[in-house]
Amino acid sequence: MIPNQTLAAESDRFLKFLLHSGFLISGTLTVLIGQVLPILSARLLLDDTQAGYFFIAQFSGSLLGTFLTQTIVKRFGFGGAIVLGFLAMLVGVLGLNSDAWLVCAAAFVVTGFGIGITLPSINMLTVELNPQNITPALNFLNFFWGVGAIFCKPFIDFFGTPTSILQPTLILVILLFINGSAIGFIWRGSGRKESFDRIESENPMPIWTTSTAWLIAIFNFVHVGFESGTGGWITTYAMRLPNQDGGAAWLSPTFAYFLFFVLGRFAAPLYARFLDENRMLLLGLLTTTLGVIILLSGDTLGILALGASIAGFGTSSIFPTNMARFTKTFGATATRRATPLFICGTLGAALTTWLIGYISTNYNDLRFGMIVLLGSCLFLICLQVFLYARSRTTVST
């Protein structure tokens, strides 16, 4: 019996390793669209509105994937869902090398479909594997997403060319195949699906009949939109800066944003010991807002990098902490009924990224489009203050 328990523990450790490495690759794939957008726009002669439709394509696929995640998990388990997501991302990323706008758009749909399945599946499986340490586990997991995101731009710059992304996409295909195959192999031998099916059949507490659940989902809608809008447009925003001063040209605002995003995810489990979820969220939102104000007011790469760094650090812990709040409010098994939460995030990402491009085209200035990010921050602060006050009222009664 003890050898079997030891084997199961080793299998769990390896599975967690694969989940974290897979989340790193998923982080690269999630923000890839923002890094290849200038290349595709130049190659296909697109304006900001037309380029913005690629965001709609990716997030439409992501929405479909997220919507189907619960059904897929019930049928194939978390491991099967993750493998399917990796396969979709593999196929989609290859299609981005086409010179046809329609094929590229379809490729973004397929890539988004894979992202929509993979991200919630890995998040939910991590919660169930770490029921006693949900907030630190989610922050640590999402730290790896940030690592993948931060290396996306230098990865594309190093392996790609101004007119081709064939080599970096082939590397991503190989990594997706190796990681996905390993997860599938470990999952088949774990025997977890049966126990998870048992959990699903237990009497759950109500979630989506409560206003609190929908307020948390709205919070996710706006915040994921903010993260996607920032990650998707900051590269293009920096490239259009009139003062490309040589003294700061070495520092990319995109790199700075994701670098401090990663550092924030790494630091979050440390100060999570001293702050509850509500205080962590409010502190993160205030920091993010300061960063966005600096970002929008800057006219040099150095100031943009400073604002991006502060915004990246502030926003880094918000998604996993909001997810932890949702789980602690409705119980660990709530992860299996979190589909509306993830769908709202996907819808927010699609709307915000498209809206930035739309406003930019209509005002002929991307800075006007980026003001959407500031509006998102201010809305989130108001919503968080309301949720915090509501939670204190509930506790006192």
C-alpha positions in Angstrom: 0.0 0.0 0.0 2.8 2.4 0.9 4.6 1.8 -2.4 1.4 2.6 -4.2 1.0 5.8 -2.2 4.6 6.8 -2.9 4.0 6.2 -6.6 0.8 8.3 -6.5 2.7 11.1 -4.8 5.5 11.0 -7.4 2.9 11.0 -10.2 1.2 14.0 -8.6 4.5 15.9 -8.4 5.3 15.2 -12.0 1.7 16.1 -13.0 2.1 19.5 -11.2 5.4 20.0 -13.0 3.8 19.4 -16.3 0.8 21.7 -15.5 3.2 24.5 -14.6 5.3 24.0 -17.8 2.1 23.8 -19.8 0.9 27.0 -18.3 4.1 28.7 -19.3 3.6 27.6 -22.9 0.0 28.7 -22.7 1.1 32.1 -21.5 3.3 32.5 -24.6 0.4 31.5 -26.8 -2.1 33.8 -25.1 -0.1 37.0 -25.7 1.4 35.8 -29.0 -1.3 37.8 -30.9 0.0 41.1 -29.6 3.6 40.3 -30.5 2.9 39.2 -34.1 0.2 41.8 -34.7 2.7 44.4 -36.2 4.1 41.7 -38.5 0.7 40.5 -39.7 -0.6 44.1 -40.1 2.4 45.0 -42.3 2.2 41.7 -44.3 -1.6 41.9 -44.8 -1.8 45.7 -45.0 -4.3 46.1 -42.1 -5.5 49.1 -40.2 -6.1 49.0 -36.4 -9.8 48.1 -36.8 -9.0 45.2 -39.2 -6.2 44.0 -37.0 -8.6 44.2 -34.0 -10.7 41.6 -35.7 -7.9 39.1 -35.0 -8.6 39.7 -31.3 -12.2 39.0 -31.9 -11.3 35.8 -33.8 -9.1 34.5 -31.0 -11.4 35.4 -28.2 -14.4 34.0 -30.1 -12.6 30.7 -30.2 -11.6 31.1 -26.6 -15.2 31.7 -25.6 -16.3 28.6 -27.4 -13.6 26.6 -25.7 -14.4 28.0 -22.3 -18.1 27.3 -22.8 -17.4 23.7 -23.7 -14.8 23.1 -21.0 -17.2 21.7 -18.4 -18.7 19.3 -20.9 -15.2 18.2 -22.1 -13.9 17.7 -18.5 -17.0 15.6 -17.6 -16.4 13.4 -20.7 -12.6 13.1 -20.7 -11.4 14.4 -17.3 -9.1 17.4 -16.8 -6.2 15.6 -18.5 -8.1 14.9 -21.7 -9.4 18.5 -21.8 -5.8 19.8 -21.5 -4.5 17.5 -24.2 -7.3 18.6 -26.5 -6.5 22.3 -25.8 -2.9 21.7 -26.6 -3.8 20.0 -29.9 -6.0 22.9 -30.9 -3.2 25.5 -30.1 -0.7 23.4 -32.0 -2.9 23.4 -35.2 -3.9 27.1 -34.8 -0.4 28.4 -34.3 0.8 26.8 -37.6 -2.0 28.5 -39.5 -0.6 31.9 -38.6 2.0 31.6 -41.3 -0.6 32.0 -44.0 -0.6 35.1 -46.2 -4.4 35.0 -46.4 -6.3 37.1 -43.9 -9.1 34.6 -43.6 -6.8 31.7 -42.9 -5.0 33.8 -40.2 -8.3 34.7 -38.6 -9.4 31.0 -38.6 -6.0 30.1 -37.1 -6.6 32.6 -34.3 -10.1 31.1 -33.7 -8.5 27.6 -33.3 -5.7 28.9 -31.1 -8.3 30.7 -29.0 -10.3 27.5 -28.7 -7.3 25.7 -27.3 -6.6 28.5 -24.9 -10.2 28.6 -23.8 -10.0 24.9 -22.8 -6.5 24.8 -21.4 -6.4 27.8 -19.1 -9.6 27.0 -17.0 -8.8 23.3 -17.0 -5.3 23.8 -15.6 -6.6 26.4 -13.1 -9.4 24.2 -11.9 -7.2 21.1 -11.6 -4.6 23.1 -9.6 -7.4 24.1 -7.2 -8.4 20.5 -6.7 -4.8 19.3 -6.3 -4.1 22.0 -3.6 -7.3 22.3 -1.5 -5.5 23.7 1.5 -3.4 26.3 -0.3 -5.6 27.6 -3.0 -4.4 31.3 -3.2 -0.6 30.5 -3.1 -1.0 27.6 -5.5 -3.0 29.7 -8.0 -0.5 32.6 -7.8 2.4 30.3 -8.3 0.7 28.6 -11.2 -0.1 31.9 -12.8 3.5 33.0 -12.2 4.5 30.5 -14.9 1.9 32.0 -17.2 3.6 35.3 -16.7 7.0 33.8 -17.5 5.7 32.5 -20.8 4.2 35.9 -21.5 7.3 37.8 -20.7 9.5 35.7 -23.0 7.0 35.9 -25.9 8.3 39.1 -27.4 12.0 38.3 -27.2 11.2 34.8 -28.4 9.5 36.2 -31.5 12.2 38.9 -32.0 15.0 36.3 -31.8 13.6 33.4 -33.9 11.3 35.4 -36.2 11.9 38.0 -38.9 10.1 41.2 -39.9 8.1 39.1 -42.4 8.0 35.6 -41.0 7.1 33.8 -37.8 7.6 30.3 -39.2 10.5 29.3 -37.0 9.1 30.4 -33.6 5.7 28.8 -34.4 7.4 25.5 -35.2 9.3 25.6 -31.9 5.9 26.2 -30.1 4.4 23.2 -32.0 7.2 20.9 -30.7 6.8 22.1 -27.1 3.0 21.8 -27.2 3.3 18.2 -28.5 5.8 17.1 -25.9 4.0 18.7 -23.0 0.6 17.6 -24.1 1.7 14.0 -24.7 3.3 13.8 -21.3 0.2 15.1 -19.5 -2.0 12.7 -21.4 0.2 9.8 -20.5 0.3 10.7 -16.7 -3.4 11.3 -16.7 -4.3 8.0 -18.2 -2.4 6.2 -15.4 -3.6 8.3 -12.5 -7.2 7.0 -12.2 -8.4 10.5 -11.2 -11.4 10.8 -13.4 -13.5 8.4 -11.3 -12.9 10.3 -8.1 -13.6 13.6 -9.7 -16.9 12.2 -11.1 -17.8 11.3 -7.5 -17.2 14.9 -6.4 -19.3 16.2 -9.2 -22.2 14.1 -8.1 -22.2 15.5 -4.6 -24.8 18.1 -3.5 -23.3 21.5 -4.4 -24.2 24.8 -2.8 -25.9 27.3 -5.1 -23.6 29.6 -7.1 -25.1 31.3 -10.1 -28.4 32.0 -8.4 -26.5 34.5 -6.1 -25.7 38.1 -7.0 -22.2 37.7 -5.4 -21.2 35.1 -8.0 -22.2 37.4 -10.9 -20.5 40.4 -9.3 -17.3 38.4 -9.1 -17.8 37.3 -12.7 -18.3 41.0 -13.8 -15.1 41.8 -12.0 -13.4 39.0 -14.0 -15.0 40.4 -17.2 -13.4 43.8 -16.8 -10.1 42.7 -15.4 -9.3 40.0 -18.0 -10.3 42.6 -20.6 -7.8 45.0 -19.1 -5.0 42.4 -19.1 -5.7 41.4 -22.7 -6.0 45.0 -23.9 -2.7 45.9 -22.3 -0.8 42.8 -23.4 -2.4 43.0 -26.9 -1.8 46.7 -27.7 1.2 47.9 -25.7 3.7 46.8 -28.3 1.9 48.7 -31.1 1.4 51.6 -28.8 5.1 51.8 -28.0 6.1 51.5 -31.7 4.0 54.6 -32.5 5.6 56.8 -29.9 7.0 59.9 -31.6 10.0 60.2 -29.2 11.9 57.0 -29.7 14.9 58.3 -27.8 18.0 56.2 -28.0 18.7 56.3 -24.3 15.7 54.2 -23.5 15.3 52.3 -26.7 16.8 49.2 -25.2 13.9 48.9 -22.7 10.7 47.6 -24.2 7.5 48.6 -22.4 6.1 45.2 -23.3 9.0 43.4 -21.7 8.8 45.7 -18.7 5.1 45.0 -18.3 5.5 41.2 -18.4 8.7 41.2 -16.3 7.0 43.0 -13.4 3.9 40.9 -14.0 6.0 37.8 -13.4 7.7 39.4 -10.4 4.3 40.3 -8.9 3.0 36.8 -9.3 6.2 35.5 -7.6 5.8 38.0 -4.7 2.0 37.5 -4.3 2.2 34.3 -2.2 4.5 36.2 0.2 2.2 39.1 1.1 -0.9 36.8 0.8 0.2 35.6 4.3 -0.6 39.1 5.7 -3.5 40.3 3.5 -6.9 38.7 2.8 -8.2 38.5 -0.8 -10.2 41.8 -0.6 -7.2 43.8 0.6 -4.9 42.2 -2.0 -7.3 43.0 -4.8 -7.8 46.6 -3.7 -4.0 47.2 -3.3 -3.4 45.6 -6.8 -6.0 47.8 -8.4 -4.7 51.0 -7.0 -1.1 50.1 -8.1 -2.4 49.2 -11.6 -4.3 52.5 -11.9 -1.1 54.4 -11.0 0.8 52.5 -13.7 -1.8 53.2 -16.4 -1.9 56.9 -15.6 1.9 57.1 -16.1 1.7 54.9 -19.2 -0.9 57.2 -20.8 0.9 60.4 -19.8 4.3 59.3 -21.1 5.9 60.5 -24.3 9.2 58.5 -24.1 10.0 54.8 -24.0 11.4 55.3 -20.5 8.2 56.7 -19.0 6.1 54.1 -20.9 8.3 51.3 -19.4 7.9 52.8 -15.9 4.2 52.9 -16.2 4.1 49.4 -17.8 6.2 48.1 -14.9 3.9 49.4 -12.2 0.8 48.3 -14.0 2.2 44.9 -14.6 3.1 44.4 -11.0 -0.2 45.7 -9.8 -2.4 43.6 -12.0 -0.3 40.4 -11.6 -2.1 39.0 -8.6 -5.6 40.1 -9.3 -6.8 37.2 -11.5 -5.6 34.3 -9.3 -6.8 36.2 -6.1 -10.2 36.8 -7.6 -10.4 33.1 -8.5 -9.4 32.2 -5.0 -12.1 34.5 -3.6 -14.6 32.7 -5.8 -13.5 29.3 -4.6 -13.4 30.3 -0.9 -16.9 31.8 -1.2 -18.6 28.9 -2.8 -16.3 25.9 -1.8 -13.5 24.0 -3.5 -15.9 22.0 -5.8 -17.1 25.3 -7.2 -14.3 25.1 -9.7 -16.3 22.6 -11.7 -19.1 25.1 -12.0 -16.9 28.1 -12.8 -17.7 28.2 -16.5 -19.6 31.5 -16.4 -16.7 33.1 -14.6 -14.2 32.1 -17.3 -16.7 33.0 -20.1 -17.1 36.5 -18.7 -13.3 36.8 -18.7 -13.2 35.8 -22.4 -16.0 38.1 -23.4 -14.2 41.0 -21.5 -11.0 40.2 -23.3 -12.7 40.2 -26.7 -14.6 43.4 -26.1 -11.7 45.5 -24.6 -9.1 44.6 -27.2 -11.6 45.3 -30.1 -12.8 48.5 -28.4 -9.2 49.9 -28.1 -8.7 49.3 -31.9 -12.1 50.7 -32.8 -11.6 53.9 -30.8 -8.0 54.3 -32.1 -9.1 54.1 -35.7 -12.0 56.5 -35.3 -9.8 59.1 -33.5 -6.7 58.3 -35.5 -4.7 58.0 -32.2 -4.1 54.8 -30.3 -3.7 56.8 -27.1 -7.5 57.5 -27.1 -8.1 53.8 -27.4 -5.8 53.0 -24.5 -7.9 55.3 -22.3 -10.2 52.3 -22.1 -7.7 50.7 -19.8 -7.9 53.6 -17.3 -11.7 53.4 -17.4 -11.5 49.7 -16.6 -9.2 50.3 -13.6 -11.6 52.9 -12.2 -14.6 50.7 -12.6 -12.8 47.8 -10.9 -11.8 49.9 -7.9 -15.5 50.9 -7.4 -16.7 47.4 -7.8 -14.0 46.1 -5.4 -14.9 48.7 -2.8 -18.6 47.6 -3.1 -17.7 43.8 -2.8 -15.4 44.5 0.2 -18.1 46.5 2.0 -20.6 43.8 1.2 -18.4 41.1 2.6 -17.8 43.0 5.8 -21.6 43.5 6.2 -22.2 39.8 5.6 -19.6 38.8 8.2 -21.0 41.3 10.8 -24.5 39.9 10.4 
